[in-house]
Amino acid sequence: MTEDLVKVEGNKSEIYSSLIPQIKALVGDEKDLVANQANIAAALKEAFGFLWVGFYNVREDMMILGPFQGPIACTRIQKGKGVCGTVWKTKKPIVVDNVDEFDGHIACSTLSKSEVVIPLIRECQVIGVLDVDSYELAAFDQNDVLYLNEICEWFVSTL
């Protein structure tokens, strides 16, 4: 596959349904974690125009910023802190309609209004998270969780 993303107009489900096979083809047989996370983040940002899309990877007792697309970001997140750290602790996706109302939210960018975070789980352990932020309030719903989780589960299976 070329590195051109075919954009589809439509609702979220239609866009995700078109995007997922493109992400799988883009990753292909590549085994490099950074390269694959970078391309997944870029594809999601390009397809949806999100404010920020990126990965945090667990390294011992911290999550460290991985590949991302968007404004600069927080470099380290502790387990249980902020949305990403909470997802790490609970092993469950979280949708935040208004980040200002999330107790303990870590504001990496004042432009972020809502957020969805999906855990990357391998052998019952969180090895990282996919974090997606939007300029808009309540930008994410269970469709995002469903499709982003599908992407994350597939991605972890390639590692």
C-alpha positions as CSV (number, residue, x, y, z in Angstrom):
1,M,0.0,0.0,0.0
2,T,1.2,3.5,-0.6
3,E,1.3,5.9,2.3
4,D,-1.7,7.9,1.0
5,L,-4.7,7.7,3.2
6,V,-8.0,7.3,1.3
7,K,-10.4,9.6,3.2
8,V,-14.1,8.7,3.3
9,E,-16.9,11.1,4.0
10,G,-19.7,9.9,6.3
11,N,-20.5,9.1,9.9
12,K,-17.9,7.9,12.4
13,S,-18.7,4.2,11.7
14,E,-18.2,4.6,8.0
15,I,-14.9,6.5,8.5
16,Y,-13.6,3.9,11.0
17,S,-14.7,1.0,8.7
18,S,-12.7,2.5,5.9
19,L,-9.7,3.4,8.0
20,I,-9.1,0.2,9.9
21,P,-8.1,-1.9,6.8
22,Q,-5.9,1.0,5.7
23,I,-4.1,1.0,9.1
24,K,-3.7,-2.8,8.9
25,A,-2.2,-2.5,5.4
26,L,0.0,0.5,6.4
27,V,1.5,-1.5,9.4
28,G,1.7,-4.6,7.3
29,D,4.7,-6.7,8.4
30,E,6.5,-3.8,10.1
31,K,7.6,-4.8,13.6
32,D,9.0,-1.5,14.8
33,L,6.8,-0.2,17.7
34,V,7.6,3.5,17.1
35,A,7.0,3.4,13.4
36,N,3.7,1.6,13.8
37,Q,2.4,3.8,16.6
38,A,3.5,6.9,14.6
39,N,1.5,5.8,11.5
40,I,-1.6,4.8,13.5
41,A,-1.6,8.2,15.2
42,A,-1.1,10.0,11.9
43,A,-3.9,8.0,10.2
44,L,-6.4,8.7,13.0
45,K,-5.5,12.4,13.1
46,E,-5.7,12.7,9.3
47,A,-9.0,10.9,9.0
48,F,-10.8,12.7,11.8
49,G,-9.0,16.0,12.4
50,F,-8.6,15.4,16.1
51,L,-6.6,17.8,18.2
52,W,-4.2,15.2,19.5
53,V,-3.7,11.5,18.9
54,G,-0.9,9.5,20.4
55,F,0.5,6.7,22.6
56,Y,1.9,6.5,26.0
57,N,3.9,3.4,26.7
58,V,4.4,1.8,30.2
59,R,8.0,1.7,31.3
60,E,8.4,0.2,34.7
61,D,6.4,2.6,37.0
62,M,5.6,5.4,34.5
63,M,3.9,5.9,31.2
64,I,6.3,7.6,28.8
65,L,5.1,9.7,25.8
66,G,5.3,7.7,22.6
67,P,4.6,8.7,19.0
68,F,1.9,11.3,18.5
69,Q,0.4,13.9,16.2
70,G,-0.7,17.3,17.6
71,P,0.6,19.9,20.0
72,I,3.4,19.2,22.5
73,A,2.4,16.8,25.2
74,C,3.1,15.7,28.8
75,T,6.2,13.4,28.8
76,R,5.5,11.2,31.9
77,I,2.3,10.1,33.5
78,Q,2.0,8.2,36.8
79,K,-0.4,5.2,37.3
80,G,-3.7,6.4,38.5
81,K,-3.1,10.1,37.5
82,G,-5.1,11.9,34.9
83,V,-7.2,10.1,32.3
84,C,-4.4,8.1,30.9
85,G,-3.1,7.0,34.3
86,T,-6.6,6.1,35.3
87,V,-7.0,3.9,32.2
88,W,-3.7,2.3,33.1
89,K,-4.9,1.5,36.6
90,T,-8.4,0.3,35.7
91,K,-7.6,-1.4,32.4
92,K,-10.8,0.1,31.0
93,P,-11.4,2.7,28.3
94,I,-12.6,6.1,29.4
95,V,-14.6,8.7,27.5
96,V,-14.4,12.2,29.0
97,D,-17.0,14.6,27.6
98,N,-15.5,17.7,29.3
99,V,-11.9,17.4,30.5
100,D,-12.4,20.3,32.9
101,E,-14.8,18.1,34.9
102,F,-12.5,15.1,35.2
103,D,-11.0,15.1,38.7
104,G,-7.3,15.2,38.4
105,H,-7.2,15.8,34.6
106,I,-3.7,16.6,33.4
107,A,-3.9,19.5,31.1
108,C,-1.2,19.1,28.5
109,S,-3.0,21.5,26.1
110,T,-5.7,24.1,27.0
111,L,-7.2,23.4,23.6
112,S,-8.3,20.0,24.6
113,K,-12.0,19.8,25.5
114,S,-12.8,16.1,25.4
115,E,-10.9,12.9,25.4
116,V,-11.0,9.1,24.9
117,V,-8.3,6.8,26.1
118,I,-8.0,3.1,25.2
119,P,-5.7,0.7,27.0
120,L,-3.2,-1.5,25.1
121,I,-3.4,-4.8,27.0
122,R,-1.1,-7.8,26.5
123,E,-1.2,-10.9,28.7
124,C,-3.6,-9.1,31.1
125,Q,-1.2,-6.2,31.6
126,V,-1.5,-2.6,30.3
127,I,1.5,-1.9,28.2
128,G,0.4,1.5,27.0
129,V,-2.6,3.6,26.0
130,L,-4.0,5.3,22.9
131,D,-5.0,8.8,23.8
132,V,-7.2,11.0,21.6
133,D,-8.2,14.6,22.3
134,S,-10.7,16.8,20.6
135,Y,-11.2,20.6,20.3
136,E,-14.9,20.0,20.9
137,L,-16.8,19.0,24.0
138,A,-18.4,15.6,24.0
139,A,-16.7,14.6,20.7
140,F,-16.4,10.9,21.6
141,D,-18.9,8.2,22.2
142,Q,-19.2,4.4,22.4
143,N,-18.6,4.1,18.6
144,D,-15.1,5.6,19.1
145,V,-14.5,3.2,22.0
146,L,-15.6,0.3,19.9
147,Y,-13.5,1.1,16.9
148,L,-10.4,2.4,18.7
149,N,-10.5,-0.7,20.9
150,E,-10.6,-2.8,17.8
151,I,-7.5,-1.0,16.4
152,C,-5.7,-1.3,19.8
153,E,-6.5,-5.0,20.2
154,W,-5.3,-5.7,16.6
155,F,-2.2,-3.6,17.1
156,V,-1.2,-5.5,20.3
157,S,-1.7,-8.8,18.5
158,T,1.0,-7.7,16.0
159,L,3.6,-7.1,18.7
